[in-house]
């Protein structure tokens, strides 16, 4: 008798709790997609557009994110093969494929046949968690950005995006959408800055994603004329203190393996490697 193999289907609102439980089984690895799942609690009509599920309603084997970013939540072995075929069958709308390195290495050969070459492949991105006491005194002037400072933070955010992602967030709509994102992070108390006397940003970092007891830092940036002076080390140590106070007890981030100055700054701030992610940019 012919039996169909496992299939990936759109995630329904009734399955959201099961998908979140799967993400929360490893919140450090799944912070980015899990954070988006949690956000969609208030807009469950979007779930099926961005997430698919493999397995039972209450206890899914794996979840597939296919929104602004794409990647797996959970799954191993043949489950990842099924997710890869599902992504490969769709027109690519995601700007990146991101997830645990072992999972992306298994999925990518299938996806690449349909999506073509990535613009940039960042195979080794150490996933770090702040676990040690910092080796530097935290920066005393670091603080949450305040509503009304959006126009001061926006140029720093754009500069970070251009450097880190390699594309321009102002290219398509003059930056209106990205400005709204910057404003939302400030409004929610998720952007931390060091400024000079004129109010210009010298350092910034965002709590870009939150899941369970984990807050993941994104958008870390130091103004070029301030680099190499120890500001990043002191400011990152202060970020950890303030994020733990304001958002979550565990603070994480991921960094490109080749970015030695950033890795030294994070190590001095008490971060240690807890995993490895991969990001492919399109």
PyMOL commands that set and color helices and strands:
alter all, ss='L'
color gray80, all
select helices_A, chain A and resi 13-24+31-50+78-88+101-115+150-165+176-187+224-226+231-246+260-268
alter helices_A, ss='H'
color red, helices_A
select strands_A, chain A and resi 9-10+51-55+60-66+69-74+96-100+120-130+143-144+191-195+201-211+214-222+250-256+271-281
alter strands_A, ss='S'
color yellow, strands_A
deselect
rebuild
show_as cartoon
